[in-house]
Amino acid sequence: MAEQMDKQASEKRVILEMGTGNDLYGGDYTKAASRAIQDALHHSSIVLFKSLGYDHSLMRVQVTIGVQEPDKVDTKALAAGLPRGRAEVTAVKGGLNIDDPEQGTTHIVATAAVEAFLPDMAKDWRLTEQD
């Protein structure tokens, strides 16, 4: 555990994107969360890896999902569906449930924060040459 904390302390967040998603009729928290993640991912175009020759496996992806019933989110399935990096997904209390008494349904709204971290490579880069 201490080794993991040290490793994370030496990382730098390079991406932060937010998204929202919903499941209007199925009451499926995982489906709403998946749509929120996809919404966040569609806001990003990560050219950094190809441009600099970095391997995607260097990236740690941390996703936080906000829904009214976090225990109903399949975080393992969501992590497995992420396209790049080493993914971790956590569900927390948030989002929104909208009850529709006429239809007898609950509309689920999820929010997602997708963060990507890379090892600190500042020592490898500088903007100008130093004398």
PyMOL commands that set and color helices and strands:
alter all, ss='L'
color gray80, all
select helices_A, chain A and resi 2-9+29-41+48-52+56-58+70-72+75-80+122-124
alter helices_A, ss='H'
color red, helices_A
select strands_A, chain A and resi 11-23+60-67+86-93+96-100+105-119
alter strands_A, ss='S'
color yellow, strands_A
deselect
rebuild
show_as cartoon
